[in-house]
Amino acid sequence: MSRILVTGGAGYVGSTAVALLVERGYEVVVFDDLSMGHADAVDPRATFVEGSLLDPDALRNALAGCEAVIHFAGKSLVGESVEKPDLYHHVNVDGTQNLLDAMAIHGIDRIVFSSSAATYGQPVDDPITEESLAAPTNPYGASKLAIDKMISASGISAISLRYFNVAGAYESSNGWLAERHNPETHLIPLVLRATEANPLKIFGTDWDTKDGTCIRDYVHVVDLIEAHILALGALKPHVHEIVNLGSGGGYSVREVISVATKVLGRAVPAVESPRRAGDPGTLVASIVKAKSLLGWQPTRDLETMISDTVKSQDR
Ligand SMILES: NC(=O)c1ccc[n+]([C@@H]2O[C@H](COP(=O)([O-])OP(=O)(O)OC[C@H]3O[C@@H](n4cnc5c(N)ncnc54)[C@H](O)[C@@H]3O)[C@@H](O)[C@H]2O)c1
């Protein structure tokens, strides 16, 4: 079975990919600088190389013998990207250029890349398709769009997967793999950790949505990784496809709170706050292309995403 380099394989999404890949018989090399990831999240059946995208020699060495790359590594905090745009460009864009250069040295021409819904910026379509205008509103989204363009220009076989909101957890044979971001900015972990002393802030209750709160599209991390494995098999020579990954529907912040309340069996303390600058009201993916190109269909609903996250925290 193929040997795959997984960059960012110590992070939330990447570590789940590594576990599922080794469980399917792939040989996996993880490349991660542990700036945000956790060494104990790396499946012990994978080879772990601690190294940075900013170190071309380390990348070249790690790629030896690999046939394809799944590229998760990078910086992904929107707020931090606004404060440090040069850092985001350097790590994400220059780092990915280093990766593409190292792949070229080895003649490796197959990559699946973690792009993001942040490439679209303020949505003009609902749902958002891959043809929708890509006009990022922050340096994080701009770095992902720049990488997508760089990959297109490289002429290699590639699929950029534009994730909407990833959630849930996976119980691998070595234990639960879950979000352990610091700082945590994702809604579901924040909902679960809300207390009377530190209630969840609901940013805006006057949006043009069914209950006035923002609507986002959530996809379970296991469904998301299934799409990556399908994408590896769908790569075509010299073709770069962009594919959205979400559920194709959305949940409002109040709906997330309501499902979490049911799963937890207790109330989720929350306070209403003003809108955050730059937040769109609704962000929902069209997943028509993911279905047709990859044969992918997400199967895990919001309740499963929340209950798996809770189980991973009770471990
Ligand atoms: N989680 C989401 O909801 C979401 C949504 C859209 C896109 N994405 C993208 O998916 C990817 C994975 O997201 P995640 O939530 O698992 O993030 P994460 O921060 O948990 O994982 C990223 C990993 O990359 C590593 N890394 C960072 N800089 C590196 C460098 N210079 N060299 C080597 N390794 C480096 C970190 O140590 C970390 O383990 C990211 O590229 C992110 O932008 C995530």
The ligand as an SDF file (V2000), in Angstrom:
LIG
                    3D

 44 48  0  0  0  0  0  0  0  0999 V2000
  -10.4970   22.6430   12.0870 N   0  0  0  0  0  0  0  0  0  0  0  0
  -11.2590   23.2870   11.1960 C   0  0  0  0  0  0  0  0  0  0  0  0
  -12.4550   23.5350   11.4280 O   0  0  0  0  0  0  0  0  0  0  0  0
  -10.6750   23.7010    9.8520 C   0  0  0  0  0  0  0  0  0  0  0  0
  -11.5040   24.3730    8.9260 C   0  0  0  0  0  0  0  0  0  0  0  0
  -10.9670   24.7320    7.6880 C   0  0  0  0  0  0  0  0  0  0  0  0
   -9.6550   24.4330    7.3760 C   0  0  0  0  0  0  0  0  0  0  0  0
   -8.8570   23.8140    8.3000 N   0  0  0  0  0  0  0  0  0  0  0  0
   -7.4630   23.5250    7.9580 C   0  0  0  0  0  0  0  0  0  0  0  0
   -7.1870   22.1710    8.2390 O   0  0  0  0  0  0  0  0  0  0  0  0
   -5.8450   22.0100    8.6780 C   0  0  0  0  0  0  0  0  0  0  0  0
   -5.8350   21.2650   10.0020 C   0  0  0  0  0  0  0  0  0  0  0  0
   -6.6050   21.9890   10.9500 O   0  0  0  0  0  0  0  0  0  0  0  0
   -6.5950   21.5930   12.4870 P   0  0  0  0  0  0  0  0  0  0  0  0
   -7.8380   22.1130   13.0820 O   0  0  0  0  0  0  0  0  0  0  0  0
   -6.2380   20.1630   12.6280 O   0  0  0  0  0  0  0  0  0  0  0  0
   -5.3770   22.4990   13.0020 O   0  0  0  0  0  0  0  0  0  0  0  0
   -4.2380   22.1340   14.0500 P   0  0  0  0  0  0  0  0  0  0  0  0
   -3.6010   23.4290   14.4550 O   0  0  0  0  0  0  0  0  0  0  0  0
   -4.7550   21.2340   15.1170 O   0  0  0  0  0  0  0  0  0  0  0  0
   -3.1940   21.3000   13.1660 O   0  0  0  0  0  0  0  0  0  0  0  0
   -2.2160   21.9130   12.3550 C   0  0  0  0  0  0  0  0  0  0  0  0
   -0.9180   21.1660   12.5910 C   0  0  0  0  0  0  0  0  0  0  0  0
    0.1070   21.7780   11.7800 O   0  0  0  0  0  0  0  0  0  0  0  0
    1.2860   21.8640   12.5620 C   0  0  0  0  0  0  0  0  0  0  0  0
    2.1090   22.9640   12.0230 N   0  0  0  0  0  0  0  0  0  0  0  0
    1.8490   24.2900   12.0770 C   0  0  0  0  0  0  0  0  0  0  0  0
    2.8480   24.9700   11.4930 N   0  0  0  0  0  0  0  0  0  0  0  0
    3.7470   24.0530   11.0470 C   0  0  0  0  0  0  0  0  0  0  0  0
    4.9930   24.1270   10.3660 C   0  0  0  0  0  0  0  0  0  0  0  0
    5.5290   25.3030   10.0290 N   0  0  0  0  0  0  0  0  0  0  0  0
    5.6300   22.9930   10.0600 N   0  0  0  0  0  0  0  0  0  0  0  0
    5.1110   21.7730   10.4060 C   0  0  0  0  0  0  0  0  0  0  0  0
    3.9460   21.6440   11.0610 N   0  0  0  0  0  0  0  0  0  0  0  0
    3.2670   22.7630   11.3720 C   0  0  0  0  0  0  0  0  0  0  0  0
    0.8270   22.1280   13.9860 C   0  0  0  0  0  0  0  0  0  0  0  0
    1.7830   21.7630   14.9580 O   0  0  0  0  0  0  0  0  0  0  0  0
   -0.4410   21.2600   14.0390 C   0  0  0  0  0  0  0  0  0  0  0  0
   -0.1470   19.9530   14.5270 O   0  0  0  0  0  0  0  0  0  0  0  0
   -5.2490   23.4160    8.7620 C   0  0  0  0  0  0  0  0  0  0  0  0
   -4.5040   23.6480    7.5830 O   0  0  0  0  0  0  0  0  0  0  0  0
   -6.4720   24.3100    8.7980 C   0  0  0  0  0  0  0  0  0  0  0  0
   -6.2040   25.5790    8.2380 O   0  0  0  0  0  0  0  0  0  0  0  0
   -9.3440   23.4340    9.5360 C   0  0  0  0  0  0  0  0  0  0  0  0
  1  2  1  0
  2  3  2  0
  2  4  1  0
  4  5  1  0
  4 44  2  0
  5  6  2  0
  6  7  1  0
  7  8  2  0
  8  9  1  0
  8 44  1  0
  9 10  1  0
  9 42  1  0
 10 11  1  0
 11 12  1  0
 11 40  1  0
 12 13  1  0
 13 14  1  0
 14 15  2  0
 14 16  1  0
 14 17  1  0
 17 18  1  0
 18 19  2  0
 18 20  1  0
 18 21  1  0
 21 22  1  0
 22 23  1  0
 23 24  1  0
 23 38  1  0
 24 25  1  0
 25 26  1  0
 25 36  1  0
 26 27  1  0
 26 35  1  0
 27 28  2  0
 28 29  1  0
 29 30  1  0
 29 35  2  0
 30 31  1  0
 30 32  2  0
 32 33  1  0
 33 34  2  0
 34 35  1  0
 36 37  1  0
 36 38  1  0
 38 39  1  0
 40 41  1  0
 40 42  1  0
 42 43  1  0
M  CHG  2   8   1  16  -1
M  END
$$$$
